[in-house]
Amino acid sequence: RELDIEKFIPQEYWTVETSLTKDSSQSFTARLTHHMGEKLDKFGLPNEASAKAAQAAIESATFSVESVEKKQKQRRPYAPFTTSTLQQEASRRLYFSARQTMDNAQRLYEGADMGGETVGLITYMRTDGVHIDGAAINTIRSVVGQDFGAEYVPEKPRVYTSKAKNAQEAHEAIRPTDPARRPKDVAPYLSKDQLRLYELIWKRTIASQMESAIMDQVAV
């Protein structure tokens, strides 16, 4: 990696944005994506001169909406957590270090004292498997139906397989030992960081067995 860094040659590029105003006086920012009849790639405007030329062309032109295309797009849920994806998401969402994530996951795995009984709250946290036990999937689907409605439960359970080479899928994905044990149920027995991590794992596990998100996409 160090050699790659040393060999890296910086390359200049420019982007052009302009403020446009609709008839209703609403203004919005648009980014230049096509110039002189061609689509601009990342290095389409390689220097200040080319950017200034594009700017001049924009300032002398009048723009209007040519077409509006509306369509729906589906986004499948993410697979349940493996060790690496849990660390990545905990870093991104909770600002945990890898060490923090694994320490809190270890405590959740070892269990919390709930009414005089030690209860393990998540499955083993060192795994690259993404599959989930069939009985747990049934529970997850039941929770989805109860909490969100039957329309969010897919017709068939979702099946995930690891894309990692040489994946050792001896262990399940990281999931709550009982998916019906919601974060609010365990909140009184956990520290703040443990609860935040448990909630992250619980949400990812539940979402993994839900219907795809449907998004409206509009291109103008």
C-alpha positions, 0 to 999 in steps of 0.5 A: 500500500505504501508503494501504491501511495508513493506511485500515486499521481495527483490529477486535477479535475473541476466540477461546475454547479449553478443555481437555477430558479423555477417560475415559482421563484424556487431556486435549487442547485444543479451540477453540470453532467453534460457539456458540448453534447458529451457526458462528463466523467470525473476528469471531464473538466481537467483544468480551470480553463475548461471549467471557465468555458463551461461556466461561460456557456451556462451563463449565456444559456436559458434552461428548461425542463425537457422531460420528467421520468418517474419509476420505482426502485427496490432495495433489498435488506442487508444480510445479518451481521458478521464480525466484520460488518458489525464492526463497520456498522458500529463504527459508522453509526455508534462511533465505536472502535473495533475493540469497543464493539467486540468488548460489548459484544462479548458481554452481550454474548456472555449474558446479562443478569435478568431477574436473577438469571444470566441470559445470553443475548446474542449468538457468538460474535466471531463469525463470517456466516450470514445464515440464521437458524430456521426456528429463529427466522420464524420468530423474526417473521412473527415479530415483523408481522406484529410490529410492522404489519403483514405487508412487510413479511415476504412470502418466503424467508430470505436466504443469505450466503457468504460472498467471502472467499474461504468463509468458515460458516460454522457459526450463524450470523450475529443475531439476538438469541431470541429475536422477540426480545426487543431492545426495550425489554433488555434496556434495564439490564444493560449499560448504555453502550451494550444497549446501543449495540444490542439495538443495532444487532436486533434491527439488522436481524429483523430488517434482514427478513423484511420486504424490500424497500420501494423508493420513488425515483424521479429523473428530471 
